[in-house]
């Protein structure tokens, strides 16, 4: 009896050993190392669905869940599990700071570079230079790479973007006799500064008051820091570079003063809505949709939403078209908010390697990159594929050559936003002259930048 039990136990042990050997051989054959690697991917709400919001069960995490599964299936170095979490935009910084202080940041975060730039300066993000190849650089124009490069390193992999332009009411233009300045429906029209001033003047003088009561040529606002990027564009209209090569503000020169004087002049001449110092960007956007402004600011999302509201009957229909911000020289001005994935410096070499490989996969897989059509694609190849479905893709792609980097990727940019609008308020109320406004903004802004540089790993290298 004892012998039978002994032989049964021996047989069981041999079977386990054979199974373990087969398992090890299988792992070696697949090329995957022992143990599962889990990485966390956070994102703020971007778009629903994998490729389209019409998909059954579409949600904000659908794309990255699908991408994670697809990545795990083809990844040869490790058995990988990708955990996806959607974070509310207004909770992003609080949650990130709590987790960074606790040593548990996410491995990957997909978000606008504009919102995440300070984390690169803090040393919280890992450079991505090693996963960007020549093929990607050829397919994605250089201006997008400039937006994601801090110092000498790339910290975000461009996926899509949200370009900012002007919007204008072509019906109001026609009513004021400005037909010659109207671009095609799917064109981003460029006007010279002289033409733009003519447009503003005719809109003020010739727009029929019976048809458009209480309407103004152009929107201006300075209530808070929202929509500040368009005000930054206006301050560049006469050629001011805004930042020098060392990341310092250079607005206090003849070109900067001239731009501030122009803003005050069109305001005083009644070419804009009154009370700009107490008007928000949201107010201006609502005025434009209510046809109380002929020209206003917009971005690709706001423009798409406005057209959707018109189609659904939520807003009155009118012919809305796009234009660049004019400048005194030959080139107009535009900017964009680039969205892409960043990898946090968790100091776990394995997870960081897997995270980088995942980011490269998501950002370059031929099928996955097509999801960028839910925004505006940065890849010329995706634009080419979908331009017939959305002709504005091609217009935005062509317009990329006019982009300026509105943040300069300087440290402390979010604090700079708090300094700008009080100076613009002082300009519009007449409390300060243009010369004093640009001088004070530059002085206060450079103090913020200087203090932030001391804590920036980019500037302390």
C-alpha positions as a Markdown table, in Angstrom:
| # | Residue | x | y | z |
|---|---|---|---|---|
| 1 | Unk | 0.0 | 0.0 | 0.0 |
| 2 | Unk | 2.8 | 2.3 | 1.0 |
| 3 | Unk | 4.7 | 1.5 | -2.3 |
| 4 | Unk | 1.6 | 2.3 | -4.3 |
| 5 | Unk | 1.3 | 5.7 | -2.7 |
| 6 | Unk | 5.0 | 6.3 | -3.2 |
| 7 | Unk | 4.8 | 5.5 | -6.9 |
| 8 | Unk | 1.7 | 7.7 | -7.3 |
| 9 | Unk | 3.4 | 10.6 | -5.6 |
| 10 | Unk | 6.5 | 10.1 | -7.7 |
| 11 | Unk | 4.4 | 10.0 | -10.9 |
| 12 | Unk | 2.6 | 13.2 | -10.0 |
| 13 | Unk | 5.9 | 15.0 | -9.3 |
| 14 | Unk | 7.3 | 13.9 | -12.6 |
| 15 | Unk | 4.2 | 15.1 | -14.4 |
| 16 | Unk | 4.6 | 18.5 | -12.7 |
| 17 | Unk | 8.2 | 18.7 | -13.7 |
| 18 | Unk | 7.4 | 17.9 | -17.3 |
| 19 | Unk | 4.7 | 20.5 | -17.4 |
| 20 | Unk | 7.0 | 23.1 | -15.9 |
| 21 | Unk | 9.6 | 22.3 | -18.5 |
| 22 | Unk | 7.1 | 22.6 | -21.3 |
| 23 | Unk | 6.0 | 25.9 | -19.8 |
| 24 | Unk | 9.6 | 27.3 | -19.7 |
| 25 | Unk | 10.2 | 26.0 | -23.2 |
| 26 | Unk | 7.0 | 27.8 | -24.3 |
| 27 | Unk | 8.1 | 31.1 | -22.7 |
| 28 | Unk | 11.5 | 30.8 | -24.4 |
| 29 | Unk | 9.9 | 30.0 | -27.7 |
| 30 | Unk | 7.6 | 33.1 | -27.5 |
| 31 | Unk | 10.5 | 35.3 | -26.5 |
| 32 | Unk | 8.5 | 36.6 | -23.5 |
| 33 | Unk | 10.2 | 37.0 | -20.1 |
| 34 | Unk | 8.7 | 35.5 | -17.0 |
| 35 | Unk | 6.0 | 37.5 | -15.2 |
| 36 | Unk | 3.3 | 39.9 | -16.3 |
| 37 | Unk | 4.1 | 43.6 | -16.6 |
| 38 | Unk | 1.2 | 45.9 | -15.9 |
| 39 | Unk | 1.2 | 49.5 | -17.1 |
| 40 | Unk | -1.3 | 52.2 | -16.3 |
| 41 | Unk | -2.6 | 54.6 | -18.9 |
| 42 | Unk | -4.4 | 57.8 | -17.9 |
| 43 | Unk | -6.2 | 60.2 | -20.2 |
| 44 | Unk | -8.7 | 63.0 | -20.0 |
| 45 | Unk | -11.9 | 62.6 | -22.1 |
| 46 | Unk | -10.9 | 62.9 | -25.7 |
| 47 | Unk | -13.3 | 61.0 | -28.0 |
| 48 | Unk | -15.7 | 58.1 | -27.6 |
| 49 | Unk | -15.1 | 54.8 | -29.3 |
| 50 | Unk | -12.1 | 53.2 | -30.9 |
| 51 | Unk | -12.5 | 55.0 | -34.3 |
| 52 | Unk | -15.9 | 56.7 | -34.0 |
| 53 | Unk | -18.5 | 57.6 | -31.4 |
| 54 | Unk | -21.2 | 55.8 | -33.3 |
| 55 | Unk | -19.7 | 52.4 | -32.3 |
| 56 | Unk | -21.8 | 50.2 | -29.9 |
| 57 | Unk | -20.7 | 50.8 | -26.4 |
| 58 | Unk | -18.4 | 53.6 | -27.3 |
| 59 | Unk | -16.8 | 55.4 | -24.4 |
| 60 | Unk | -13.8 | 57.6 | -23.7 |
| 61 | Unk | -11.6 | 54.6 | -22.7 |
| 62 | Unk | -12.5 | 52.5 | -25.8 |
| 63 | Unk | -9.5 | 53.4 | -28.0 |
| 64 | Unk | -6.8 | 52.8 | -25.4 |
| 65 | Unk | -8.4 | 49.5 | -24.2 |
| 66 | Unk | -8.4 | 48.3 | -27.8 |
| 67 | Unk | -4.9 | 49.6 | -28.3 |
| 68 | Unk | -3.8 | 47.9 | -25.1 |
| 69 | Unk | -5.2 | 44.5 | -26.2 |
| 70 | Unk | -3.7 | 44.8 | -29.7 |
| 71 | Unk | -0.3 | 45.8 | -28.2 |
| 72 | Unk | -0.3 | 42.9 | -25.8 |
| 73 | Unk | -1.1 | 40.4 | -28.5 |
| 74 | Unk | 1.9 | 41.4 | -30.6 |
| 75 | Unk | 4.4 | 42.4 | -27.9 |
| 76 | Unk | 7.2 | 39.8 | -27.7 |
| 77 | Unk | 9.3 | 41.0 | -24.8 |
| 78 | Unk | 6.8 | 40.6 | -21.9 |
| 79 | Unk | 3.3 | 39.4 | -21.1 |
| 80 | Unk | 1.6 | 42.8 | -20.8 |
| 81 | Unk | -1.6 | 44.1 | -19.3 |
| 82 | Unk | -2.6 | 47.7 | -20.0 |
| 83 | Unk | -4.9 | 49.3 | -17.4 |
| 84 | Unk | -6.8 | 52.4 | -18.7 |
| 85 | Unk | -8.3 | 55.1 | -16.6 |
| 86 | Unk | -10.2 | 58.3 | -17.7 |
| 87 | Unk | -9.5 | 61.3 | -15.5 |
| 88 | Unk | -11.7 | 64.4 | -15.4 |
| 89 | Unk | -9.8 | 67.4 | -16.8 |
| 90 | Unk | -10.4 | 69.5 | -13.7 |
| 91 | Unk | -9.0 | 66.7 | -11.5 |
| 92 | Unk | -5.9 | 66.0 | -13.6 |
| 93 | Unk | -3.3 | 68.1 | -11.8 |
| 94 | Unk | -4.6 | 67.3 | -8.3 |
| 95 | Unk | -4.5 | 63.5 | -9.0 |
| 96 | Unk | -1.1 | 63.7 | -10.7 |
| 97 | Unk | 0.5 | 65.7 | -7.9 |
| 98 | Unk | -0.9 | 63.3 | -5.2 |
| 99 | Unk | 0.4 | 60.3 | -7.1 |
| 100 | Unk | 3.8 | 62.0 | -7.9 |
| 101 | Unk | 4.3 | 62.9 | -4.3 |
| 102 | Unk | 3.4 | 59.3 | -3.3 |
| 103 | Unk | 5.7 | 57.8 | -5.9 |
| 104 | Unk | 2.9 | 56.2 | -7.9 |
| 105 | Unk | 2.4 | 58.3 | -11.1 |
| 106 | Unk | 0.7 | 56.6 | -14.1 |
| 107 | Unk | 3.1 | 55.1 | -16.6 |
| 108 | Unk | 1.5 | 56.9 | -19.6 |
| 109 | Unk | -0.7 | 60.0 | -19.9 |
| 110 | Unk | -2.5 | 61.0 | -23.1 |
| 111 | Unk | -3.3 | 64.8 | -23.0 |
| 112 | Unk | -2.7 | 68.2 | -24.6 |
| 113 | Unk | 0.9 | 69.3 | -24.4 |
| 114 | Unk | -0.3 | 72.7 | -23.3 |
| 115 | Unk | -1.7 | 71.2 | -20.1 |
| 116 | Unk | 1.2 | 68.9 | -19.4 |
| 117 | Unk | 4.3 | 71.0 | -20.3 |
| 118 | Unk | 5.2 | 71.8 | -16.7 |
| 119 | Unk | 5.7 | 68.1 | -15.9 |
| 120 | Unk | 8.5 | 68.0 | -18.4 |
| 121 | Unk | 10.2 | 70.9 | -16.6 |
| 122 | Unk | 9.7 | 69.2 | -13.2 |
| 123 | Unk | 11.6 | 66.1 | -14.4 |
| 124 | Unk | 8.5 | 63.9 | -14.1 |
| 125 | Unk | 8.5 | 62.8 | -17.7 |
| 126 | Unk | 10.9 | 60.7 | -19.7 |
| 127 | Unk | 12.3 | 61.8 | -23.0 |
| 128 | Unk | 11.0 | 59.9 | -26.0 |
| 129 | Unk | 13.8 | 60.6 | -28.5 |
| 130 | Unk | 14.6 | 56.9 | -28.7 |
| 131 | Unk | 11.2 | 55.9 | -30.0 |
| 132 | Unk | 10.8 | 58.5 | -32.7 |
| 133 | Unk | 12.2 | 57.4 | -36.1 |
| 134 | Unk | 12.8 | 59.1 | -39.4 |
| 135 | Unk | 9.6 | 57.7 | -40.8 |
| 136 | Unk | 7.5 | 59.5 | -38.2 |
| 137 | Unk | 9.5 | 62.7 | -38.6 |
| 138 | Unk | 8.7 | 62.6 | -42.4 |
| 139 | Unk | 5.0 | 62.0 | -41.9 |
| 140 | Unk | 4.5 | 64.6 | -39.1 |
| 141 | Unk | 5.5 | 68.2 | -40.0 |
| 142 | Unk | 8.3 | 69.8 | -38.0 |
| 143 | Unk | 6.0 | 72.5 | -36.4 |
| 144 | Unk | 4.3 | 69.7 | -34.4 |
| 145 | Unk | 7.6 | 68.3 | -33.2 |
| 146 | Unk | 8.6 | 71.9 | -32.1 |
| 147 | Unk | 5.5 | 71.9 | -29.9 |
| 148 | Unk | 6.5 | 68.7 | -28.1 |
| 149 | Unk | 10.2 | 69.4 | -27.7 |
| 150 | Unk | 11.5 | 70.9 | -24.5 |
| 151 | Unk | 15.2 | 71.8 | -24.7 |
| 152 | Unk | 16.7 | 69.1 | -26.9 |
| 153 | Unk | 14.3 | 66.3 | -26.0 |
| 154 | Unk | 10.9 | 65.2 | -27.3 |
| 155 | Unk | 8.5 | 64.5 | -24.3 |
| 156 | Unk | 5.2 | 63.9 | -26.1 |
| 157 | Unk | 4.5 | 61.8 | -29.2 |
| 158 | Unk | 2.2 | 63.9 | -31.4 |
| 159 | Unk | -1.1 | 62.1 | -32.3 |
| 160 | Unk | -3.7 | 64.8 | -33.1 |
| 161 | Unk | -4.1 | 68.6 | -32.7 |
| 162 | Unk | -6.7 | 71.3 | -32.2 |
| 163 | Unk | -5.7 | 74.3 | -34.4 |
| 164 | Unk | -6.8 | 77.8 | -33.4 |
| 165 | Unk | -8.0 | 80.4 | -36.0 |
| 166 | Unk | -10.5 | 83.1 | -36.5 |
| 167 | Unk | -14.1 | 82.4 | -37.5 |
| 168 | Unk | -16.2 | 84.8 | -39.5 |
| 169 | Unk | -19.8 | 85.1 | -40.5 |
| 170 | Unk | -19.8 | 85.1 | -44.3 |
| 171 | Unk | -23.5 | 86.2 | -44.4 |
| 172 | Unk | -22.5 | 89.3 | -42.4 |
| 173 | Unk | -19.6 | 89.9 | -44.8 |
| 174 | Unk | -22.0 | 89.8 | -47.8 |
| 175 | Unk | -24.4 | 92.1 | -46.1 |
| 176 | Unk | -21.6 | 94.7 | -45.6 |
| 177 | Unk | -20.4 | 94.4 | -49.2 |
| 178 | Unk | -17.3 | 92.3 | -48.3 |
| 179 | Unk | -17.8 | 89.5 | -50.8 |
| 180 | Unk | -14.3 | 89.7 | -52.2 |
| 181 | Unk | -12.8 | 88.9 | -48.8 |
| 182 | Unk | -14.7 | 85.6 | -48.4 |
| 183 | Unk | -12.8 | 82.4 | -48.8 |
| 184 | Unk | -14.1 | 79.0 | -49.9 |
| 185 | Unk | -16.2 | 76.9 | -47.5 |
| 186 | Unk | -13.3 | 74.6 | -46.8 |
| 187 | Unk | -10.5 | 77.2 | -46.9 |
| 188 | Unk | -8.7 | 78.9 | -44.1 |
| 189 | Unk | -8.6 | 82.4 | -45.6 |
| 190 | Unk | -5.6 | 84.7 | -45.2 |
| 191 | Unk | -6.0 | 88.5 | -45.2 |
| 192 | Unk | -3.2 | 91.1 | -45.0 |
| 193 | Unk | -3.4 | 93.4 | -42.0 |
| 194 | Unk | -4.4 | 96.2 | -44.4 |
| 195 | Unk | -7.3 | 94.1 | -45.7 |
| 196 | Unk | -8.3 | 93.2 | -42.2 |
| 197 | Unk | -8.6 | 96.8 | -41.2 |
| 198 | Unk | -10.7 | 97.5 | -44.2 |
| 199 | Unk | -13.0 | 94.6 | -43.3 |
| 200 | Unk | -13.4 | 95.9 | -39.7 |
| 201 | Unk | -14.2 | 99.4 | -41.0 |
| 202 | Unk | -16.8 | 98.3 | -43.5 |
| 203 | Unk | -18.4 | 95.9 | -40.9 |
| 204 | Unk | -18.8 | 98.8 | -38.6 |
| 205 | Unk | -20.1 | 101.3 | -41.1 |
| 206 | Unk | -22.0 | 99.2 | -43.7 |
| 207 | Unk | -23.4 | 96.2 | -41.8 |
| 208 | Unk | -27.3 | 96.7 | -41.9 |
| 209 | Unk | -28.4 | 97.6 | -38.4 |
| 210 | Unk | -32.0 | 96.5 | -39.0 |
| 211 | Unk | -30.8 | 92.9 | -39.9 |
| 212 | Unk | -28.0 | 92.7 | -37.3 |
| 213 | Unk | -28.8 | 95.0 | -34.4 |
| 214 | Unk | -26.2 | 95.3 | -31.6 |
| 215 | Unk | -23.6 | 93.6 | -33.7 |
| 216 | Unk | -19.9 | 94.4 | -33.7 |
| 217 | Unk | -17.1 | 93.7 | -36.2 |
| 218 | Unk | -14.8 | 91.7 | -34.0 |
| 219 | Unk | -14.6 | 90.1 | -30.5 |
| 220 | Unk | -12.2 | 91.1 | -27.8 |
| 221 | Unk | -12.1 | 89.8 | -24.2 |
| 222 | Unk | -9.8 | 90.0 | -21.1 |
| 223 | Unk | -11.9 | 88.9 | -18.2 |
| 224 | Unk | -9.7 | 86.0 | -17.3 |
| 225 | Unk | -7.0 | 83.7 | -18.6 |
| 226 | Unk | -9.3 | 81.7 | -20.8 |
| 227 | Unk | -8.7 | 82.0 | -24.6 |
| 228 | Unk | -5.5 | 83.9 | -24.0 |
| 229 | Unk | -3.8 | 82.3 | -27.0 |
| 230 | Unk | -5.6 | 84.6 | -29.4 |
| 231 | Unk | -4.6 | 87.6 | -27.4 |
| 232 | Unk | -1.0 | 86.3 | -27.6 |
| 233 | Unk | -1.4 | 86.0 | -31.3 |
| 234 | Unk | -2.6 | 89.7 | -31.6 |
| 235 | Unk | 0.5 | 90.8 | -29.7 |
| 236 | Unk | 2.7 | 89.0 | -32.4 |
| 237 | Unk | 0.9 | 90.7 | -35.3 |
| 238 | Unk | 3.7 | 93.2 | -36.0 |
| 239 | Unk | 6.6 | 90.8 | -36.0 |
| 240 | Unk | 7.4 | 90.5 | -32.3 |
| 241 | Unk | 8.9 | 87.0 | -31.5 |
| 242 | Unk | 7.6 | 87.1 | -28.0 |
| 243 | Unk | 10.3 | 84.7 | -26.6 |
| 244 | Unk | 14.1 | 84.8 | -27.3 |
| 245 | Unk | 16.3 | 81.7 | -27.7 |
| 246 | Unk | 16.7 | 81.5 | -23.9 |
| 247 | Unk | 13.0 | 81.4 | -23.2 |
| 248 | Unk | 12.6 | 85.0 | -22.0 |
| 249 | Unk | 9.8 | 87.3 | -23.0 |
| 250 | Unk | 10.8 | 90.0 | -25.5 |
| 251 | Unk | 7.5 | 91.8 | -25.9 |
| 252 | Unk | 8.8 | 95.2 | -24.8 |
| 253 | Unk | 10.1 | 96.4 | -28.2 |
| 254 | Unk | 8.7 | 98.6 | -31.0 |
| 255 | Unk | 6.8 | 95.7 | -32.5 |
| 256 | Unk | 5.2 | 94.7 | -29.2 |
| 257 | Unk | 4.2 | 98.2 | -28.4 |
| 258 | Unk | 2.7 | 98.7 | -31.8 |
| 259 | Unk | 0.6 | 95.5 | -31.4 |
| 260 | Unk | -0.7 | 96.6 | -28.1 |
| 261 | Unk | -1.5 | 100.1 | -29.5 |
| 262 | Unk | -3.4 | 98.4 | -32.4 |
| 263 | Unk | -5.5 | 96.4 | -30.0 |
| 264 | Unk | -6.4 | 99.6 | -28.1 |
| 265 | Unk | -7.0 | 101.5 | -31.3 |
| 266 | Unk | -9.5 | 99.0 | -32.8 |
| 267 | Unk | -11.2 | 98.9 | -29.4 |
| 268 | Unk | -11.5 | 102.7 | -29.1 |
| 269 | Unk | -12.7 | 103.0 | -32.7 |
| 270 | Unk | -15.7 | 100.7 | -32.0 |
| 271 | Unk | -14.5 | 97.8 | -34.2 |
| 272 | Unk | -15.0 | 95.4 | -31.3 |
| 273 | Unk | -17.5 | 94.7 | -28.6 |
| 274 | Unk | -17.5 | 97.2 | -25.7 |
| 275 | Unk | -16.3 | 96.3 | -22.2 |
| 276 | Unk | -13.6 | 93.9 | -23.3 |
| 277 | Unk | -12.1 | 94.0 | -19.8 |
| 278 | Unk | -15.2 | 92.3 | -18.4 |
| 279 | Unk | -16.0 | 90.0 | -21.3 |
| 280 | Unk | -14.8 | 86.4 | -21.2 |
| 281 | Unk | -13.9 | 84.2 | -24.2 |
| 282 | Unk | -17.1 | 82.2 | -23.5 |
| 283 | Unk | -19.1 | 85.4 | -23.7 |
| 284 | Unk | -17.4 | 86.3 | -27.0 |
| 285 | Unk | -18.1 | 82.8 | -28.4 |
| 286 | Unk | -21.8 | 83.1 | -27.5 |
| 287 | Unk | -22.0 | 86.6 | -29.1 |
| 288 | Unk | -20.6 | 85.1 | -32.3 |
| 289 | Unk | -23.1 | 82.3 | -32.3 |
| 290 | Unk | -25.9 | 84.8 | -31.7 |
| 291 | Unk | -24.6 | 86.8 | -34.7 |
| 292 | Unk | -23.6 | 89.8 | -32.5 |
| 293 | Unk | -20.0 | 89.5 | -33.8 |
| 294 | Unk | -18.9 | 89.1 | -37.4 |
| 295 | Unk | -15.4 | 87.8 | -36.5 |
| 296 | Unk | -14.4 | 85.9 | -33.4 |
| 297 | Unk | -11.9 | 83.3 | -32.2 |
| 298 | Unk | -12.4 | 79.5 | -32.7 |
| 299 | Unk | -10.6 | 76.2 | -32.7 |
| 300 | Unk | -11.4 | 73.0 | -34.6 |
| 301 | Unk | -13.6 | 71.7 | -31.7 |
| 302 | Unk | -15.5 | 74.9 | -31.2 |
| 303 | Unk | -16.1 | 75.3 | -34.9 |
| 304 | Unk | -17.3 | 71.7 | -35.2 |
| 305 | Unk | -19.6 | 72.1 | -32.2 |
| 306 | Unk | -21.0 | 75.3 | -33.6 |
| 307 | Unk | -21.8 | 73.7 | -36.9 |
| 308 | Unk | -23.4 | 70.7 | -35.1 |
| 309 | Unk | -25.6 | 73.1 | -33.1 |
| 310 | Unk | -26.8 | 74.7 | -36.3 |
| 311 | Unk | -27.6 | 71.4 | -37.9 |
| 312 | Unk | -29.5 | 70.2 | -34.8 |
| 313 | Unk | -31.5 | 73.4 | -34.5 |
| 314 | Unk | -29.9 | 74.4 | -31.2 |
| 315 | Unk | -28.5 | 77.6 | -32.8 |
| 316 | Unk | -29.6 | 79.7 | -35.7 |
| 317 | Unk | -27.9 | 78.8 | -39.0 |
| 318 | Unk | -25.4 | 81.1 | -40.7 |
| 319 | Unk | -22.4 | 80.6 | -43.0 |
| 320 | Unk | -19.4 | 80.2 | -40.7 |
| 321 | Unk | -16.0 | 80.1 | -42.3 |
| 322 | Unk | -12.4 | 80.2 | -41.1 |
| 323 | Unk | -9.5 | 82.7 | -41.4 |
| 324 | Unk | -6.0 | 83.1 | -40.1 |
| 325 | Unk | -5.0 | 85.9 | -37.8 |
| 326 | Unk | -3.4 | 88.6 | -40.0 |
| 327 | Unk | 0.0 | 90.1 | -39.5 |
| 328 | Unk | 1.8 | 93.1 | -40.9 |
| 329 | Unk | 4.3 | 90.9 | -42.8 |
| 330 | Unk | 3.4 | 88.4 | -45.5 |
| 331 | Unk | 2.7 | 85.4 | -43.3 |
| 332 | Unk | -0.5 | 85.1 | -41.3 |
| 333 | Unk | -0.6 | 83.6 | -37.8 |
| 334 | Unk | -2.0 | 80.4 | -36.4 |
| 335 | Unk | -1.3 | 78.1 | -33.5 |
| 336 | Unk | -2.4 | 74.7 | -32.2 |
| 337 | Unk | -2.9 | 72.5 | -29.2 |
| 338 | Unk | -1.0 | 69.2 | -29.9 |
| 339 | Unk | -2.3 | 66.1 | -28.1 |
| 340 | Unk | -0.1 | 63.1 | -27.5 |
| 341 | Unk | 1.2 | 60.5 | -25.1 |
| 342 | Unk | 3.9 | 61.1 | -22.5 |
| 343 | Unk | 5.7 | 58.6 | -20.3 |
| 344 | Unk | 6.2 | 59.3 | -16.6 |
| 345 | Unk | 9.6 | 58.7 | -15.1 |
| 346 | Unk | 8.6 | 55.9 | -12.6 |
| 347 | Unk | 12.2 | 54.7 | -12.2 |
| 348 | Unk | 11.0 | 51.2 | -13.0 |
| 349 | Unk | 13.2 | 50.4 | -16.1 |
| 350 | Unk | 11.0 | 47.5 | -17.2 |
| 351 | Unk | 7.7 | 49.4 | -17.0 |
| 352 | Unk | 9.2 | 52.5 | -18.6 |
| 353 | Unk | 10.6 | 50.4 | -21.5 |
| 354 | Unk | 7.2 | 48.7 | -22.0 |
| 355 | Unk | 5.4 | 52.1 | -21.7 |
| 356 | Unk | 7.6 | 53.7 | -24.4 |
| 357 | Unk | 7.0 | 50.7 | -26.7 |
| 358 | Unk | 3.3 | 51.1 | -26.1 |
| 359 | Unk | 3.4 | 54.8 | -26.9 |
| 360 | Unk | 5.3 | 54.2 | -30.1 |
| 361 | Unk | 2.8 | 51.4 | -31.0 |
| 362 | Unk | -0.3 | 53.6 | -30.4 |
| 363 | Unk | 1.3 | 56.6 | -32.2 |
| 364 | Unk | 2.5 | 54.8 | -35.3 |
| 365 | Unk | 0.4 | 51.7 | -35.9 |
| 366 | Unk | -1.1 | 52.1 | -39.4 |
| 367 | Unk | -4.6 | 51.4 | -38.1 |
| 368 | Unk | -4.6 | 53.0 | -34.7 |
| 369 | Unk | -3.3 | 56.4 | -36.0 |
| 370 | Unk | -6.5 | 56.6 | -38.1 |
| 371 | Unk | -8.3 | 57.4 | -34.8 |
| 372 | Unk | -6.7 | 60.8 | -35.0 |
| 373 | Unk | -9.5 | 61.8 | -37.4 |
| 374 | Unk | -11.6 | 62.3 | -34.2 |
| 375 | Unk | -9.5 | 65.4 | -33.8 |
| 376 | Unk | -7.3 | 66.9 | -36.6 |
| 377 | Unk | -4.6 | 64.4 | -37.7 |
| 378 | Unk | -0.9 | 65.4 | -37.4 |
| 379 | Unk | 0.2 | 62.8 | -39.9 |
| 380 | Unk | 0.2 | 63.7 | -43.5 |
| 381 | Unk | -0.7 | 60.1 | -44.4 |
| 382 | Unk | -3.9 | 60.2 | -42.3 |
| 383 | Unk | -4.8 | 63.6 | -43.8 |
| 384 | Unk | -4.4 | 62.2 | -47.3 |
| 385 | Unk | -6.6 | 59.2 | -46.5 |
| 386 | Unk | -9.5 | 61.1 | -44.9 |
| 387 | Unk | -9.4 | 64.5 | -46.7 |
| 388 | Unk | -12.3 | 63.6 | -49.0 |
| 389 | Unk | -14.4 | 62.9 | -45.9 |
| 390 | Unk | -13.3 | 66.1 | -44.2 |
| 391 | Unk | -11.7 | 68.7 | -46.6 |
| 392 | Unk | -10.7 | 70.9 | -43.6 |
| 393 | Unk | -8.1 | 68.2 | -42.8 |
| 394 | Unk | -6.1 | 69.3 | -45.8 |
| 395 | Unk | -6.7 | 73.0 | -45.1 |
| 396 | Unk | -5.3 | 72.6 | -41.6 |
| 397 | Unk | -2.4 | 70.5 | -42.8 |
| 398 | Unk | -1.5 | 73.2 | -45.4 |
| 399 | Unk | -1.9 | 75.9 | -42.7 |
| 400 | Unk | 0.7 | 74.2 | -40.4 |
| 401 | Unk | 3.5 | 76.2 | -41.9 |
| 402 | Unk | 2.1 | 79.4 | -40.3 |
| 403 | Unk | 2.1 | 78.0 | -36.7 |
| 404 | Unk | 3.9 | 79.6 | -33.9 |
| 405 | Unk | 4.5 | 77.9 | -30.5 |
| 406 | Unk | 2.4 | 80.1 | -28.2 |
| 407 | Unk | 3.9 | 78.7 | -24.9 |
| 408 | Unk | 7.5 | 78.8 | -26.1 |
| 409 | Unk | 7.6 | 75.6 | -24.0 |
| 410 | Unk | 8.9 | 77.8 | -21.2 |
| 411 | Unk | 8.6 | 76.9 | -17.5 |
| 412 | Unk | 5.8 | 78.5 | -15.5 |
| 413 | Unk | 3.6 | 79.1 | -18.5 |
| 414 | Unk | 0.4 | 78.6 | -16.5 |
| 415 | Unk | 1.5 | 81.4 | -14.2 |
| 416 | Unk | 2.2 | 83.6 | -17.2 |
| 417 | Unk | -1.5 | 83.3 | -18.1 |
| 418 | Unk | -2.4 | 84.9 | -14.8 |
| 419 | Unk | -0.2 | 87.9 | -15.5 |
| 420 | Unk | -1.5 | 88.7 | -19.1 |
| 421 | Unk | -5.1 | 89.5 | -18.7 |
| 422 | Unk | -4.8 | 92.1 | -15.9 |
| 423 | Unk | -2.4 | 94.0 | -18.2 |
| 424 | Unk | -4.9 | 93.8 | -21.1 |
| 425 | Unk | -7.7 | 95.0 | -18.7 |
| 426 | Unk | -5.5 | 98.0 | -17.9 |
| 427 | Unk | -5.0 | 98.6 | -21.6 |
| 428 | Unk | -8.7 | 98.6 | -22.5 |
| 429 | Unk | -9.8 | 100.7 | -19.6 |
| 430 | Unk | -7.1 | 103.3 | -20.3 |
| 431 | Unk | -5.4 | 102.8 | -16.9 |
| 432 | Unk | -2.1 | 102.1 | -18.7 |
| 433 | Unk | -0.6 | 103.1 | -22.0 |
| 434 | Unk | 0.5 | 100.4 | -24.4 |
| 435 | Unk | 4.2 | 101.1 | -23.7 |
| 436 | Unk | 3.6 | 100.5 | -19.9 |
| 437 | Unk | 1.5 | 97.4 | -20.5 |
| 438 | Unk | 4.1 | 95.5 | -22.5 |
| 439 | Unk | 6.8 | 96.7 | -20.2 |
| 440 | Unk | 5.0 | 95.5 | -17.0 |
| 441 | Unk | 3.9 | 92.2 | -18.6 |
| 442 | Unk | 7.5 | 91.4 | -19.7 |
| 443 | Unk | 8.9 | 92.3 | -16.3 |
| 444 | Unk | 6.4 | 90.3 | -14.3 |
| 445 | Unk | 6.5 | 87.4 | -16.8 |
| 446 | Unk | 10.3 | 87.1 | -16.9 |
| 447 | Unk | 10.4 | 87.1 | -13.1 |
| 448 | Unk | 8.0 | 84.1 | -13.2 |
| 449 | Unk | 10.1 | 82.4 | -15.9 |
| 450 | Unk | 13.4 | 83.1 | -14.0 |
| 451 | Unk | 12.0 | 81.5 | -10.8 |
| 452 | Unk | 10.6 | 78.6 | -12.7 |
| 453 | Unk | 13.9 | 78.0 | -14.6 |
| 454 | Unk | 15.6 | 77.4 | -11.2 |
| 455 | Unk | 13.3 | 74.4 | -10.7 |
| 456 | Unk | 13.4 | 73.2 | -14.3 |
| 457 | Unk | 15.4 | 70.1 | -15.3 |
| 458 | Unk | 15.4 | 71.4 | -18.8 |
| 459 | Unk | 17.2 | 74.6 | -18.0 |
| 460 | Unk | 19.4 | 73.1 | -15.2 |
| 461 | Unk | 21.1 | 70.6 | -17.5 |
